[in-house]
Amino acid sequence: MGYGFGGLLLVVGLILALAVTDSVNGVDLTMVGWIMTVVGVVILALSAITNNRARGARSVSTTTHADGTQSVSERRTDV
């Protein structure tokens, strides 16, 4: 989902919760706005956590064998 969708939910939710005074029959727009705001904040937090987790250190090494073939190995370490 990412930062964009989380930010969109956050902005639209805050607009619904704080700025909209219209009413829809059977729907509390203020509560819908607060729910969208909370979901947007959760998505932003999860996006930040998962993006930072994926940035571990990695090392790539290439080995040339006696017959001329090469093999590449990659090692990831979480920091």
N, C-alpha and C positions, 0 to 999 in steps of 0.2 A: 504494500500500500504506500508507504513512504511518507516523506515530509509534506508533500503537496496535498495529499488527501487529508492528512491529519490537520494541517493548517486550514484547509477549506472547511472542514467540520467545525473547527474551533471558531473561525470567524462567523460562519453562518449561525452556529449555535449561540454565540454571544449577541448577535444581532436579534435573533428571535427572542432571547431571554431578556434583553435589556431595552430594545428599541421598538419592538413591534407592539402596538396597542390594539390591533384588530383582534377579533375573535372568530373562531371557526366552531360551528356547532358540534359539541362532543369532543373537542380536542383542546387541551391546554397548551397553547403555543409556548408559554413561558417554561413549562416543564420539558417540552420537547427540545427547546433551546438549551436548557441546562444539561439534558442527557447528551445532546450532540456535542456540547462543550467538553464534557467529561470523556466521551469516547475519543474526541480529537486529541485531548491531552494524553490519553493512554496510547494512542497510535503514535504520537510524536515521541513519547518516552520509549516505546518498544522499537521504533525505527532507530533512535540514537543508540540504544543498547545493542541491537543486532549489527548495526554498521560498525560500531567500535569493536565488537567481538571478532568480526571478520578481518580486522586489520592486524593480525598477528604477524610476527616476523617469519620470513621464509628464506631458505637458501636453496639455490639450484646448482647442481654440479654435473659436469659432463665428463664421462669416462671414455677414453679411446682404448679399444681392445687391440690385441696383437694382430688380429686379422683385418683391422682397419675400420671395423664397425664402431659406432658410438652409442652409448646409452646415457640418458639424462635422468637424473633422480632429483626429486623435489622434497624438501623437508620443511614442514611448518611447525613453528613453536608459538604457543600462546604466551603472550607477555602479560 
